[in-house]
Amino acid sequence: MRKLLLLLGGGFLLITACNKTSQPNDVFSDDETAFPTERSCASNDVLQVQLQDDPSLQKKMDDIELFTRRFIQNPQALRSLEDGTIEIPIVVNVLYRTTAENISQSQIQSQIDALNKDYGGSNSDLSQVPSIFSNVKAGNIGVTFVIDQVVRKKTTKKSWGTNDAMKKSSKGGINATSPTTKLNLWVCNLGGGILGYAQFPGGNSATDGVVIDNNAMGTTGTATAPFNKGRTATHEIGHWMNLRHIWGDANCGNDQVSDTPIATGANYGCPSFPYNSNCGGTTHAMMTMNYMDYSDDACMYMFTAGQKARMLAVFASGGPRQGFAQ
């Protein structure tokens, strides 16, 4: 399972892909489409545009990667909280055109509850982790989520794209609230068959946060199967905490985590275990139940210890999200 950090031209390879249909050098438009039947997000597409628009961003992300590796090697030396627990206040920004899109407080709370189960290791399906992965499952990440406030805004837009317009009042959206100390989560009708997307650490604080389609938010209300267990937010917040997809966004790629098996590519639906990869010339089971794969909500239910260490690094003193641990 060992993976090595890849270097290209003196910089870290930080390429990820979150959409099921590649659209190079572009973001998804705000066309209104049917709700997707396969998991899709657009974090990588947004990242590639940000890297083009801001040449300094790659250096920032390289520095974050170096910091992350140092943290993983000696986490206690960098941890800023005595008990290691981080409470993350969430500002939920709801953009709606129809009554249904103006999701209820109970639907929002159901998402917070799902996050706290998934990140707390108290989700009931964690017991389904195959025995070959039981020694690397993370359990409690040490992160909890609370609602800070809910901001609602009526709009005439039928759907939103991935150009961050929903994050800007000048574009009809809602500006981020205190993004260095609060996680902003925008809920809206996303076009292009996208369930959500996140901004990785190191980007512009004005657009920092996570976007979720209203039909993939929480476990009740407008939440629609097979994405009605709140795991789209679990997945996207994983990106926000600097996790990559388990397949490294390339055929047999590298997700910078040593205890996730190398995967051939993204896995969809509910693959029967073992679903094998032959990356590296050896046949082994892929971790399709990992939150950072593309499996349906009902079939993803674990992080690994390596992913936990990587996530906690962003909150450590000197880390890109240290403001959340102070």
C-alpha positions, 0 to 999 in steps of 0.5 A: 500500500505504500505510496510516494509523494510525486514531484514534477518540475520541483513541485508536488503533483496535486492534481485531482479530478472530481467530475465523472466527465472530464472537461479540461480547462473549464468549469461546469455551467449553470445549465439545469440538468436531471439529478445524477445517478452517479457521484460527481463533484467538481473540486478538481475542475475548480482547482485547475481554474484557480491555479491558472488564475493565481500562479502563486497558489501552486507554491502555497499548496506545495508548502501545505503539502510539506507541512502536512508531511512533517505533521504526519511524521510528528503530530504531537509536536504540531498539535495546538489543542490539548485534547486534540478535538476541533469544533467547526462552526458551520455557516449554511448559506441557502440559495433558493428559487423554489420552496423545495430548494429553501431546505428546512432547518431539520434537513440542515440539522440532519446533515450536521448529525450525519457529519458528526457520525461519520467524522466521529466514527459512530456511524453504524455501518462502520462495522461493515469495514472488511477485516483486511482494512480493520487495522487502518480504519480511523474511527473518531477523527477528532472533529465535530460540527455545529451550526453557527448560523443559517443565511437564506437568500431567494434567487431567480437562478434556476441552477448554479455552475462551479464559477463560485458565483453562489459565493458572491453577493455581486453575482446573486450569491451570498458572501462567505462569513468569517471563512478563516474561523467558520466553514461556509457551506453553500446549498443550492441547485447545482447544474452540470450533474454535479453533487458538490465541490470544495476549495482545497486549503491554500485558496482565496479565503473569500471563496473558501468552503464547500458547495452542496446540491440541495438534493444531496444535502442531509438525510431528509427533505429534498435529499434524494437516493442514492445520495441521501445519507449526507455523505456528499458533504462528508466527501467534500469536507474531506477535500476541504481538509486536504484529502484527495480521491483514493485513486489519486485522480489518475489511473493507479494514482497517488492520494498522498496517503500510505494506508489506502490501497492503490486504486485503478480509478473511481468506483461508482454505485455499490461494488461487491467486495472484493472489487480488485485492482491490479495496479503495480502488477499485483491484484488487491482489493480496492477500498471502495467503502472509503469516503473519498471514493465515488461510491453511493452514500450507502456504500461509503463509510470509512476514513483511514488513520492516514487520512485522519492524520492528513486532515488534522494537519490543516488545523495544527499550529502553522497549518492552513486552517489553524484558526479553527483550533484557536 
